[in-house]
Amino acid sequence: MININIASILEQLADRLRKARLARNESQEVFGARIGLTRQTYSKMEKGVPTVSIGYWLAASEILDRLQTWQEVLAEKDDLFEQFERKKLKRKRASRKRVRK
């Protein structure tokens, strides 16, 4: 079963996709063909059906010049505290024992 939050996000994405397609004045059939889908499968995308491959979402995003958005979502977050801890735990150079004379 799909998580309610995920379903909500898919519905939002689907709504944005539909609005973007309509702003371009393209039919589902034409836009779907541009990303390699049948009208029926593209219709599922616009309904937020979770079985549509992520590759098609990326292809649609590329057509709409929104691929950068996915790259921002997938970018690693910089956590300054984590960086500090990693730096602190780095191996330090071994020192020689001093021989006292």
Backbone atoms as SQL, in Angstrom:
CREATE TABLE atoms (id INTEGER PRIMARY KEY, chain TEXT, resi INTEGER, resn TEXT, atom TEXT, x REAL, y REAL, z REAL);
INSERT INTO atoms VALUES
  (1, 'A', 1, 'MET', 'N', 0.841, -1.185, 0.000),
  (2, 'A', 1, 'MET', 'CA', 0.000, 0.000, 0.000),
  (3, 'A', 1, 'MET', 'C', 0.878, 1.238, 0.000),
  (4, 'A', 2, 'ILE', 'N', 0.472, 2.246, -0.700),
  (5, 'A', 2, 'ILE', 'CA', 1.266, 3.469, -0.817),
  (6, 'A', 2, 'ILE', 'C', 1.001, 4.407, 0.361),
  (7, 'A', 3, 'ASN', 'N', 2.042, 5.015, 0.846),
  (8, 'A', 3, 'ASN', 'CA', 1.974, 5.961, 1.947),
  (9, 'A', 3, 'ASN', 'C', 1.092, 7.152, 1.547),
  (10, 'A', 4, 'ILE', 'N', 0.319, 7.676, 2.489),
  (11, 'A', 4, 'ILE', 'CA', -0.589, 8.801, 2.218),
  (12, 'A', 4, 'ILE', 'C', 0.196, 10.038, 1.793),
  (13, 'A', 5, 'ASN', 'N', 1.348, 10.296, 2.427),
  (14, 'A', 5, 'ASN', 'CA', 2.169, 11.446, 2.052),
  (15, 'A', 5, 'ASN', 'C', 2.678, 11.325, 0.622),
  (16, 'A', 6, 'ILE', 'N', 3.095, 10.129, 0.248),
  (17, 'A', 6, 'ILE', 'CA', 3.583, 9.906, -1.115),
  (18, 'A', 6, 'ILE', 'C', 2.450, 10.098, -2.112),
  (19, 'A', 7, 'ALA', 'N', 1.287, 9.594, -1.793),
  (20, 'A', 7, 'ALA', 'CA', 0.133, 9.761, -2.676),
  (21, 'A', 7, 'ALA', 'C', -0.194, 11.242, -2.860),
  (22, 'A', 8, 'SER', 'N', -0.109, 12.004, -1.795),
  (23, 'A', 8, 'SER', 'CA', -0.379, 13.440, -1.865),
  (24, 'A', 8, 'SER', 'C', 0.645, 14.157, -2.741),
  (25, 'A', 9, 'ILE', 'N', 1.905, 13.793, -2.604),
  (26, 'A', 9, 'ILE', 'CA', 2.956, 14.398, -3.421),
  (27, 'A', 9, 'ILE', 'C', 2.754, 14.046, -4.890),
  (28, 'A', 10, 'LEU', 'N', 2.414, 12.791, -5.157),
  (29, 'A', 10, 'LEU', 'CA', 2.157, 12.385, -6.545),
  (30, 'A', 10, 'LEU', 'C', 0.981, 13.150, -7.138),
  (31, 'A', 11, 'GLU', 'N', -0.046, 13.377, -6.345),
  (32, 'A', 11, 'GLU', 'CA', -1.201, 14.150, -6.824),
  (33, 'A', 11, 'GLU', 'C', -0.793, 15.584, -7.148),
  (34, 'A', 12, 'GLN', 'N', 0.063, 16.162, -6.310),
  (35, 'A', 12, 'GLN', 'CA', 0.537, 17.526, -6.564),
  (36, 'A', 12, 'GLN', 'C', 1.380, 17.588, -7.839),
  (37, 'A', 13, 'LEU', 'N', 2.281, 16.605, -7.996),
  (38, 'A', 13, 'LEU', 'CA', 3.091, 16.546, -9.211),
  (39, 'A', 13, 'LEU', 'C', 2.206, 16.385, -10.447),
  (40, 'A', 14, 'ALA', 'N', 1.220, 15.512, -10.325),
  (41, 'A', 14, 'ALA', 'CA', 0.313, 15.256, -11.439),
  (42, 'A', 14, 'ALA', 'C', -0.445, 16.525, -11.823),
  (43, 'A', 15, 'ASP', 'N', -0.897, 17.257, -10.824),
  (44, 'A', 15, 'ASP', 'CA', -1.635, 18.496, -11.083),
  (45, 'A', 15, 'ASP', 'C', -0.737, 19.526, -11.767),
  (46, 'A', 16, 'ARG', 'N', 0.490, 19.638, -11.302),
  (47, 'A', 16, 'ARG', 'CA', 1.438, 20.577, -11.918),
  (48, 'A', 16, 'ARG', 'C', 1.758, 20.173, -13.355),
  (49, 'A', 17, 'LEU', 'N', 1.894, 18.874, -13.573),
  (50, 'A', 17, 'LEU', 'CA', 2.165, 18.373, -14.919),
  (51, 'A', 17, 'LEU', 'C', 1.008, 18.712, -15.862),
  (52, 'A', 18, 'ARG', 'N', -0.199, 18.486, -15.401),
  (53, 'A', 18, 'ARG', 'CA', -1.383, 18.776, -16.216),
  (54, 'A', 18, 'ARG', 'C', -1.450, 20.262, -16.556),
  (55, 'A', 19, 'LYS', 'N', -1.209, 21.113, -15.552),
  (56, 'A', 19, 'LYS', 'CA', -1.244, 22.562, -15.783),
  (57, 'A', 19, 'LYS', 'C', -0.165, 22.999, -16.769),
  (58, 'A', 20, 'ALA', 'N', 1.022, 22.408, -16.647),
  (59, 'A', 20, 'ALA', 'CA', 2.117, 22.750, -17.561),
  (60, 'A', 20, 'ALA', 'C', 1.794, 22.309, -18.983),
  (61, 'A', 21, 'ARG', 'N', 1.202, 21.129, -19.115),
  (62, 'A', 21, 'ARG', 'CA', 0.815, 20.642, -20.447),
  (63, 'A', 21, 'ARG', 'C', -0.239, 21.548, -21.063),
  (64, 'A', 22, 'LEU', 'N', -1.230, 21.931, -20.276),
  (65, 'A', 22, 'LEU', 'CA', -2.295, 22.798, -20.778),
  (66, 'A', 22, 'LEU', 'C', -1.757, 24.192, -21.133),
  (67, 'A', 23, 'ALA', 'N', -0.792, 24.682, -20.375),
  (68, 'A', 23, 'ALA', 'CA', -0.184, 25.979, -20.678),
  (69, 'A', 23, 'ALA', 'C', 0.536, 25.941, -22.022),
  (70, 'A', 24, 'ARG', 'N', 1.018, 24.757, -22.382),
  (71, 'A', 24, 'ARG', 'CA', 1.679, 24.582, -23.676),
  (72, 'A', 24, 'ARG', 'C', 0.668, 24.287, -24.785),
  (73, 'A', 25, 'ASN', 'N', -0.597, 24.155, -24.382),
  (74, 'A', 25, 'ASN', 'CA', -1.688, 23.891, -25.329),
  (75, 'A', 25, 'ASN', 'C', -1.469, 22.599, -26.116),
  (76, 'A', 26, 'GLU', 'N', -1.072, 21.539, -25.390),
  (77, 'A', 26, 'GLU', 'CA', -0.850, 20.237, -26.009),
  (78, 'A', 26, 'GLU', 'C', -1.848, 19.234, -25.450),
  (79, 'A', 27, 'SER', 'N', -2.229, 18.293, -26.293),
  (80, 'A', 27, 'SER', 'CA', -3.130, 17.233, -25.840),
  (81, 'A', 27, 'SER', 'C', -2.326, 16.190, -25.063),
  (82, 'A', 28, 'GLN', 'N', -3.030, 15.359, -24.323),
  (83, 'A', 28, 'GLN', 'CA', -2.364, 14.269, -23.608),
  (84, 'A', 28, 'GLN', 'C', -1.655, 13.347, -24.596),
  (85, 'A', 29, 'GLU', 'N', -2.280, 13.109, -25.718),
  (86, 'A', 29, 'GLU', 'CA', -1.708, 12.213, -26.721),
  (87, 'A', 29, 'GLU', 'C', -0.382, 12.761, -27.261),
  (88, 'A', 30, 'VAL', 'N', -0.349, 14.051, -27.591),
  (89, 'A', 30, 'VAL', 'CA', 0.866, 14.661, -28.140),
  (90, 'A', 30, 'VAL', 'C', 1.969, 14.715, -27.087),
  (91, 'A', 31, 'PHE', 'N', 1.643, 15.181, -25.888),
  (92, 'A', 31, 'PHE', 'CA', 2.661, 15.292, -24.845),
  (93, 'A', 31, 'PHE', 'C', 3.169, 13.912, -24.442),
  (94, 'A', 32, 'GLY', 'N', 2.250, 12.956, -24.327),
  (95, 'A', 32, 'GLY', 'CA', 2.647, 11.589, -23.987),
  (96, 'A', 32, 'GLY', 'C', 3.584, 11.004, -25.032),
  (97, 'A', 33, 'ALA', 'N', 3.298, 11.245, -26.302),
  (98, 'A', 33, 'ALA', 'CA', 4.148, 10.743, -27.377),
  (99, 'A', 33, 'ALA', 'C', 5.544, 11.362, -27.305),
  (100, 'A', 34, 'ARG', 'N', 5.622, 12.604, -26.895),
  (101, 'A', 34, 'ARG', 'CA', 6.923, 13.274, -26.786),
  (102, 'A', 34, 'ARG', 'C', 7.815, 12.630, -25.735),
  (103, 'A', 35, 'ILE', 'N', 7.200, 12.034, -24.714),
  (104, 'A', 35, 'ILE', 'CA', 8.014, 11.364, -23.683),
  (105, 'A', 35, 'ILE', 'C', 7.997, 9.837, -23.843),
  (106, 'A', 36, 'GLY', 'N', 7.365, 9.366, -24.916),
  (107, 'A', 36, 'GLY', 'CA', 7.392, 7.934, -25.223),
  (108, 'A', 36, 'GLY', 'C', 6.290, 7.118, -24.573),
  (109, 'A', 37, 'LEU', 'N', 5.152, 7.746, -24.292),
  (110, 'A', 37, 'LEU', 'CA', 4.035, 7.044, -23.647),
  (111, 'A', 37, 'LEU', 'C', 2.786, 7.090, -24.518),
  (112, 'A', 38, 'THR', 'N', 1.907, 6.143, -24.289),
  (113, 'A', 38, 'THR', 'CA', 0.587, 6.200, -24.914),
  (114, 'A', 38, 'THR', 'C', -0.251, 7.222, -24.154),
  (115, 'A', 39, 'ARG', 'N', -1.344, 7.641, -24.735),
  (116, 'A', 39, 'ARG', 'CA', -2.219, 8.598, -24.068),
  (117, 'A', 39, 'ARG', 'C', -2.732, 8.020, -22.763),
  (118, 'A', 40, 'GLN', 'N', -3.044, 6.729, -22.763),
  (119, 'A', 40, 'GLN', 'CA', -3.595, 6.095, -21.565),
  (120, 'A', 40, 'GLN', 'C', -2.594, 6.111, -20.405),
  (121, 'A', 41, 'THR', 'N', -1.350, 5.788, -20.714),
  (122, 'A', 41, 'THR', 'CA', -0.335, 5.774, -19.663),
  (123, 'A', 41, 'THR', 'C', -0.026, 7.195, -19.204),
  (124, 'A', 42, 'TYR', 'N', 0.002, 8.132, -20.144),
  (125, 'A', 42, 'TYR', 'CA', 0.231, 9.521, -19.765),
  (126, 'A', 42, 'TYR', 'C', -0.908, 10.013, -18.871),
  (127, 'A', 43, 'SER', 'N', -2.119, 9.586, -19.166),
  (128, 'A', 43, 'SER', 'CA', -3.272, 9.950, -18.347),
  (129, 'A', 43, 'SER', 'C', -3.074, 9.479, -16.907),
  (130, 'A', 44, 'LYS', 'N', -2.463, 8.309, -16.744),
  (131, 'A', 44, 'LYS', 'CA', -2.169, 7.792, -15.398),
  (132, 'A', 44, 'LYS', 'C', -1.182, 8.715, -14.682),
  (133, 'A', 45, 'MET', 'N', -0.233, 9.258, -15.426),
  (134, 'A', 45, 'MET', 'CA', 0.709, 10.206, -14.822),
  (135, 'A', 45, 'MET', 'C', -0.040, 11.399, -14.260),
  (136, 'A', 46, 'GLU', 'N', -0.978, 11.919, -15.047),
  (137, 'A', 46, 'GLU', 'CA', -1.721, 13.100, -14.614),
  (138, 'A', 46, 'GLU', 'C', -2.710, 12.798, -13.490),
  (139, 'A', 47, 'LYS', 'N', -2.931, 11.526, -13.218),
  (140, 'A', 47, 'LYS', 'CA', -3.775, 11.136, -12.084),
  (141, 'A', 47, 'LYS', 'C', -2.942, 10.815, -10.859),
  (142, 'A', 48, 'GLY', 'N', -1.631, 10.789, -11.028),
  (143, 'A', 48, 'GLY', 'CA', -0.745, 10.511, -9.902),
  (144, 'A', 48, 'GLY', 'C', -0.626, 9.042, -9.566),
  (145, 'A', 49, 'VAL', 'N', -0.842, 8.180, -10.549),
  (146, 'A', 49, 'VAL', 'CA', -0.721, 6.735, -10.334),
  (147, 'A', 49, 'VAL', 'C', 0.758, 6.406, -10.081),
  (148, 'A', 50, 'PRO', 'N', 1.067, 5.713, -8.981),
  (149, 'A', 50, 'PRO', 'CA', 2.459, 5.492, -8.601),
  (150, 'A', 50, 'PRO', 'C', 3.227, 4.469, -9.437),
  (151, 'A', 51, 'THR', 'N', 2.560, 3.772, -10.343),
  (152, 'A', 51, 'THR', 'CA', 3.254, 2.746, -11.119),
  (153, 'A', 51, 'THR', 'C', 3.968, 3.287, -12.352),
  (154, 'A', 52, 'VAL', 'N', 3.791, 4.570, -12.646),
  (155, 'A', 52, 'VAL', 'CA', 4.472, 5.160, -13.802),
  (156, 'A', 52, 'VAL', 'C', 5.941, 5.346, -13.449),
  (157, 'A', 53, 'SER', 'N', 6.803, 4.888, -14.327),
  (158, 'A', 53, 'SER', 'CA', 8.242, 4.920, -14.096),
  (159, 'A', 53, 'SER', 'C', 8.762, 6.339, -13.891),
  (160, 'A', 54, 'ILE', 'N', 9.716, 6.476, -12.981),
  (161, 'A', 54, 'ILE', 'CA', 10.324, 7.776, -12.699),
  (162, 'A', 54, 'ILE', 'C', 11.004, 8.339, -13.939),
  (163, 'A', 55, 'GLY', 'N', 11.448, 7.465, -14.816),
  (164, 'A', 55, 'GLY', 'CA', 12.093, 7.910, -16.049),
  (165, 'A', 55, 'GLY', 'C', 11.182, 8.782, -16.896),
  (166, 'A', 56, 'TYR', 'N', 9.896, 8.472, -16.892),
  (167, 'A', 56, 'TYR', 'CA', 8.947, 9.278, -17.661),
  (168, 'A', 56, 'TYR', 'C', 8.722, 10.633, -17.006),
  (169, 'A', 57, 'TRP', 'N', 8.757, 10.666, -15.672),
  (170, 'A', 57, 'TRP', 'CA', 8.639, 11.943, -14.970),
  (171, 'A', 57, 'TRP', 'C', 9.841, 12.823, -15.297),
  (172, 'A', 58, 'LEU', 'N', 11.016, 12.210, -15.352),
  (173, 'A', 58, 'LEU', 'CA', 12.215, 12.970, -15.689),
  (174, 'A', 58, 'LEU', 'C', 12.167, 13.464, -17.132),
  (175, 'A', 59, 'ALA', 'N', 11.681, 12.619, -18.041),
  (176, 'A', 59, 'ALA', 'CA', 11.559, 13.021, -19.442),
  (177, 'A', 59, 'ALA', 'C', 10.584, 14.190, -19.586),
  (178, 'A', 60, 'ALA', 'N', 9.462, 14.123, -18.874),
  (179, 'A', 60, 'ALA', 'CA', 8.488, 15.215, -18.907),
  (180, 'A', 60, 'ALA', 'C', 9.103, 16.483, -18.332),
  (181, 'A', 61, 'SER', 'N', 9.864, 16.348, -17.270),
  (182, 'A', 61, 'SER', 'CA', 10.517, 17.506, -16.647),
  (183, 'A', 61, 'SER', 'C', 11.529, 18.140, -17.599),
  (184, 'A', 62, 'GLU', 'N', 12.217, 17.305, -18.350),
  (185, 'A', 62, 'GLU', 'CA', 13.183, 17.840, -19.310),
  (186, 'A', 62, 'GLU', 'C', 12.482, 18.643, -20.404),
  (187, 'A', 63, 'ILE', 'N', 11.378, 18.131, -20.905),
  (188, 'A', 63, 'ILE', 'CA', 10.609, 18.840, -21.930),
  (189, 'A', 63, 'ILE', 'C', 10.119, 20.179, -21.399),
  (190, 'A', 64, 'LEU', 'N', 9.747, 20.207, -20.116),
  (191, 'A', 64, 'LEU', 'CA', 9.218, 21.426, -19.509),
  (192, 'A', 64, 'LEU', 'C', 10.315, 22.320, -18.917),
  (193, 'A', 65, 'ASP', 'N', 11.574, 21.988, -19.211),
  (194, 'A', 65, 'ASP', 'CA', 12.725, 22.733, -18.685),
  (195, 'A', 65, 'ASP', 'C', 12.712, 22.798, -17.158),
  (196, 'A', 66, 'ARG', 'N', 12.375, 21.688, -16.514),
  (197, 'A', 66, 'ARG', 'CA', 12.332, 21.628, -15.050),
  (198, 'A', 66, 'ARG', 'C', 13.241, 20.524, -14.495),
  (199, 'A', 67, 'LEU', 'N', 14.130, 19.995, -15.326),
  (200, 'A', 67, 'LEU', 'CA', 14.994, 18.908, -14.880),
  (201, 'A', 67, 'LEU', 'C', 15.917, 19.354, -13.736),
  (202, 'A', 68, 'GLN', 'N', 16.297, 20.605, -13.735),
  (203, 'A', 68, 'GLN', 'CA', 17.151, 21.157, -12.672),
  (204, 'A', 68, 'GLN', 'C', 16.503, 20.970, -11.297),
  (205, 'A', 69, 'THR', 'N', 15.183, 21.031, -11.245),
  (206, 'A', 69, 'THR', 'CA', 14.467, 20.866, -9.983),
  (207, 'A', 69, 'THR', 'C', 14.776, 19.506, -9.364),
  (208, 'A', 70, 'TRP', 'N', 14.815, 18.456, -10.177),
  (209, 'A', 70, 'TRP', 'CA', 15.118, 17.110, -9.674),
  (210, 'A', 70, 'TRP', 'C', 16.549, 17.063, -9.150),
  (211, 'A', 71, 'GLN', 'N', 17.461, 17.727, -9.841),
  (212, 'A', 71, 'GLN', 'CA', 18.850, 17.728, -9.391),
  (213, 'A', 71, 'GLN', 'C', 18.979, 18.419, -8.047),
  (214, 'A', 72, 'GLU', 'N', 18.194, 19.454, -7.825),
  (215, 'A', 72, 'GLU', 'CA', 18.223, 20.147, -6.536),
  (216, 'A', 72, 'GLU', 'C', 17.660, 19.256, -5.434),
  (217, 'A', 73, 'VAL', 'N', 16.631, 18.510, -5.749),
  (218, 'A', 73, 'VAL', 'CA', 16.026, 17.614, -4.763),
  (219, 'A', 73, 'VAL', 'C', 17.010, 16.523, -4.359),
  (220, 'A', 74, 'LEU', 'N', 17.778, 16.035, -5.307),
  (221, 'A', 74, 'LEU', 'CA', 18.685, 14.927, -5.046),
  (222, 'A', 74, 'LEU', 'C', 20.062, 15.354, -4.549),
  (223, 'A', 75, 'ALA', 'N', 20.307, 16.652, -4.486),
  (224, 'A', 75, 'ALA', 'CA', 21.611, 17.150, -4.025),
  (225, 'A', 75, 'ALA', 'C', 21.821, 16.822, -2.548),
  (226, 'A', 76, 'GLU', 'N', 23.069, 16.543, -2.224),
  (227, 'A', 76, 'GLU', 'CA', 23.392, 16.259, -0.826),
  (228, 'A', 76, 'GLU', 'C', 23.299, 17.541, -0.018),
  (229, 'A', 77, 'LYS', 'N', 22.771, 17.403, 1.173),
  (230, 'A', 77, 'LYS', 'CA', 22.645, 18.556, 2.058),
  (231, 'A', 77, 'LYS', 'C', 23.945, 18.738, 2.823),
  (232, 'A', 78, 'ASP', 'N', 24.348, 19.985, 3.000),
  (233, 'A', 78, 'ASP', 'CA', 25.538, 20.285, 3.778),
  (234, 'A', 78, 'ASP', 'C', 25.138, 20.507, 5.230),
  (235, 'A', 79, 'ASP', 'N', 25.512, 19.586, 6.061),
  (236, 'A', 79, 'ASP', 'CA', 25.280, 19.705, 7.494),
  (237, 'A', 79, 'ASP', 'C', 26.603, 20.104, 8.132),
  (238, 'A', 80, 'LEU', 'N', 26.680, 21.327, 8.595),
  (239, 'A', 80, 'LEU', 'CA', 27.932, 21.835, 9.124),
  (240, 'A', 80, 'LEU', 'C', 28.425, 21.056, 10.338),
  (241, 'A', 81, 'PHE', 'N', 27.508, 20.590, 11.177),
  (242, 'A', 81, 'PHE', 'CA', 27.909, 19.815, 12.352),
  (243, 'A', 81, 'PHE', 'C', 28.513, 18.473, 11.936),
  (244, 'A', 82, 'GLU', 'N', 27.905, 17.858, 10.920),
  (245, 'A', 82, 'GLU', 'CA', 28.415, 16.579, 10.425),
  (246, 'A', 82, 'GLU', 'C', 29.800, 16.770, 9.808),
  (247, 'A', 83, 'GLN', 'N', 29.994, 17.846, 9.060),
  (248, 'A', 83, 'GLN', 'CA', 31.299, 18.131, 8.468),
  (249, 'A', 83, 'GLN', 'C', 32.353, 18.310, 9.558),
  (250, 'A', 84, 'PHE', 'N', 31.989, 19.017, 10.624),
  (251, 'A', 84, 'PHE', 'CA', 32.908, 19.226, 11.730),
  (252, 'A', 84, 'PHE', 'C', 33.297, 17.899, 12.369),
  (253, 'A', 85, 'GLU', 'N', 32.314, 17.027, 12.596),
  (254, 'A', 85, 'GLU', 'CA', 32.588, 15.728, 13.217),
  (255, 'A', 85, 'GLU', 'C', 33.499, 14.877, 12.327),
  (256, 'A', 86, 'ARG', 'N', 33.242, 14.889, 11.020),
  (257, 'A', 86, 'ARG', 'CA', 34.082, 14.114, 10.106),
  (258, 'A', 86, 'ARG', 'C', 35.519, 14.624, 10.126),
  (259, 'A', 87, 'LYS', 'N', 35.663, 15.936, 10.149),
  (260, 'A', 87, 'LYS', 'CA', 36.992, 16.528, 10.165),
  (261, 'A', 87, 'LYS', 'C', 37.699, 16.178, 11.471),
  (262, 'A', 88, 'LYS', 'N', 36.957, 16.192, 12.575),
  (263, 'A', 88, 'LYS', 'CA', 37.515, 15.899, 13.888),
  (264, 'A', 88, 'LYS', 'C', 37.960, 14.438, 13.975),
  (265, 'A', 89, 'LEU', 'N', 37.225, 13.543, 13.342),
  (266, 'A', 89, 'LEU', 'CA', 37.520, 12.115, 13.426),
  (267, 'A', 89, 'LEU', 'C', 38.534, 11.637, 12.393),
  (268, 'A', 90, 'LYS', 'N', 38.968, 12.527, 11.507),
  (269, 'A', 90, 'LYS', 'CA', 39.941, 12.125, 10.499),
  (270, 'A', 90, 'LYS', 'C', 41.210, 11.637, 11.175),
  (271, 'A', 91, 'ARG', 'N', 41.849, 10.709, 10.537),
  (272, 'A', 91, 'ARG', 'CA', 43.077, 10.152, 11.084),
  (273, 'A', 91, 'ARG', 'C', 44.145, 11.231, 11.103),
  (274, 'A', 92, 'LYS', 'N', 44.807, 11.299, 12.208),
  (275, 'A', 92, 'LYS', 'CA', 45.876, 12.275, 12.350),
  (276, 'A', 92, 'LYS', 'C', 47.198, 11.578, 12.086),
  (277, 'A', 93, 'ARG', 'N', 48.140, 12.354, 11.723),
  (278, 'A', 93, 'ARG', 'CA', 49.459, 11.828, 11.434),
  (279, 'A', 93, 'ARG', 'C', 50.086, 11.250, 12.707),
  (280, 'A', 94, 'ALA', 'N', 50.665, 10.096, 12.576),
  (281, 'A', 94, 'ALA', 'CA', 51.298, 9.449, 13.734),
  (282, 'A', 94, 'ALA', 'C', 52.555, 10.230, 14.114),
  (283, 'A', 95, 'SER', 'N', 52.744, 10.367, 15.389),
  (284, 'A', 95, 'SER', 'CA', 53.937, 11.101, 15.847),
  (285, 'A', 95, 'SER', 'C', 54.979, 10.111, 16.365),
  (286, 'A', 96, 'ARG', 'N', 56.208, 10.525, 16.307),
  (287, 'A', 96, 'ARG', 'CA', 57.297, 9.697, 16.824),
  (288, 'A', 96, 'ARG', 'C', 57.410, 9.854, 18.324),
  (289, 'A', 97, 'LYS', 'N', 57.814, 8.799, 18.925),
  (290, 'A', 97, 'LYS', 'CA', 58.109, 8.904, 20.359),
  (291, 'A', 97, 'LYS', 'C', 59.432, 9.631, 20.504),
  (292, 'A', 98, 'ARG', 'N', 59.449, 10.534, 21.395),
  (293, 'A', 98, 'ARG', 'CA', 60.686, 11.282, 21.625),
  (294, 'A', 98, 'ARG', 'C', 61.549, 10.522, 22.614),
  (295, 'A', 99, 'VAL', 'N', 62.750, 10.433, 22.233),
  (296, 'A', 99, 'VAL', 'CA', 63.720, 9.767, 23.110),
  (297, 'A', 99, 'VAL', 'C', 64.419, 10.840, 23.928),
  (298, 'A', 100, 'ARG', 'N', 64.325, 10.692, 25.223),
  (299, 'A', 100, 'ARG', 'CA', 64.965, 11.661, 26.102),
  (300, 'A', 100, 'ARG', 'C', 66.413, 11.270, 26.329),
  (301, 'A', 101, 'LYS', 'N', 67.241, 12.220, 26.231),
  (302, 'A', 101, 'LYS', 'CA', 68.676, 11.942, 26.410),
  (303, 'A', 101, 'LYS', 'C', 69.148, 12.373, 27.758);
